[in-house]
Amino acid sequence: MEFFERFAIPNPSFAIYASMVAAGITMIAIVAGLTYFKKWGYLWREWLTTVDHKRIGIMYLISALLMLFRGGVDAIMMRAQLAVPDNTLLDAQHYNEIFTTHGVVMILFMAMPFIMFFMNLVVPLQIGARDVAFPRLNALSFWLFFMGAMLFNISFMVGGSPDAGWTSYFPLADNEFSKSVGTNYYMIAIQIAGIGTLMTGINFITTILKMRAPGMKLMQMPMFTWSSLIANVIIVFAFPVLTVALAMGTMDRLFGTNFFTIDNGGMSMLWANIFWVWGHPEVYILILPAFGIYSEIFSTFSRRNLYGYKSMVWSMVLISLLSFLVWAHHFFTMGQGAFTNSIFSITTMAIAVPTGVKIFNWLLTLWKGKIEFTTPMLYAIMFIPLFTLGGVTGVMLAMSAADYQYHNTMFLVAHFHNVIIPGVVYAMLAGLTYYWPKMFGFMLNEKIGKWTVWTLSIGFVLAFMPMYITGLDGQARRLYTYSESTGFGPLNMVSFVGAAIMAVGFVLIVYNIYYSVRYASRDISADPWDARTLEWATHTPIPEYNFAITPEVKSSEAFWDSKKNGHVLFKGNYEKIHMPNNSGMPFVMSIIFFIWGFSLIFSLWIPAIVATLGIFACLTLRSFEKDHGHYISVKEIEDTESELRGA
């Protein structure tokens, strides 16, 4: 029995048991549905083994939407707990677990795959490529991310959730204060997903630098491609830092190495420094592609080219450099001295300058534009004032002396969400609406979409503006309850109502997808928005090879020039096209990684060793494999093009 006791939930509750039952029923339903409709073969051939960047992008999207609702449930539970004083909905332990998993899920397992979805779907099309540079590595990147996410998400059912906060500061995260295996899940699941993200960074840098269409110079790339390139450069420099931090934390917990302990030569502040050397650039890994999406949307629906192209590019380059020079502002209050605080205060304020440049560029793009208020444009316009408010409060937090008042209060929570929700979540939803017809051949309902934008925005203001006030009034973050005498109750209830309204907004997104699947017209063109960049020059649905003839590019808005100025994009005749073969190896390898991670979490050394050998066996097998891909013949291309033109 001692063996099985290690898998037990240390702090069980009705909610956890109900979640376990719901997860079990869902898994049974999926297996039964696949069996009944005889879809196992289709699932394996078309999805589990695919190396097509478009299908991989859609799998990232599905994962991101699932994690959005998983993290959203955590958020509602936290706001419900704090809605009234002395609430007993959650006890301290469960609250710690919920706010820990909420942060990790939303940042690493929701926002990151959303970004990867857009990169996979859009970047190869925008640069006129037929796939990414390393298609099989791209598939492995997704499956490692997915298995890392699934490993993290089973923690509340097997062994217990992490409870040391999403930053997992030591000594809270060591074995003395986090006795369950929850923090092991944190260290190892994020490690597996992070390896996949690092591979993605290498892959897309290579793709963008080496696979652009003929004539497309760097300063002619669309703005989303530029933002993706810079974000992936940050990934390549920042994620190895996280890898090292997680490896050291894992060794502290499993082998007692004392890197981050408070005795035996360890240094708990070392974790805080290493974590935020990764953690603050991570914010810009999320926000820069979001800026790229907004740039495409502002330009498309203002019916004019983006104002200040070069200044937009250089501001992103400057943001990426400064993002590595601000990490210590996350712990101004932790005793590093006035001089150090002053340096990081200056760099933190400096990063607001290139961000401000982008805001003015978008406003000047709108100025004198023929603005069309579509759902994506409404998200983008809402973003500007809400994000600017988050930026202003960020400058307040950048003043190190004032930060002693703000730091451990709800003011900081409000600021962070004030930046990430309009800056990233709105961009993801705007981009999803914008690219939906390119993926699926029909548009999401515009009326429901606009209801969603207004519902989310009203809920957002109600949910987070009161936190600024209670934070300035002294309400500490991370605390699961407060007394009635503090006077925080009414404003916390307003926050809960706002969170509930936001939840209605996310329900409207689901309803919009359901309604549009059933009733939306399929009789739309391949370019329903009258867009400007190369991804809209393809057919809908997009064929396997993306472009039958490689486009020739002369500007950053090549498709717009072809429509308005007569530039010929596709010259020459059809030729056979080389494409990569599907492979089951990435999926199989990711399952072995899952077993490896699970075994390490519970110190099951024999399965861990076997899984390690399995990983190296897969690598060895791949090194001897002769897979030269396949060719699509001219006849097949002609038939496909004829069919798609007819459609």
Disulfide bonds with the S-S distance in Angstrom:
none
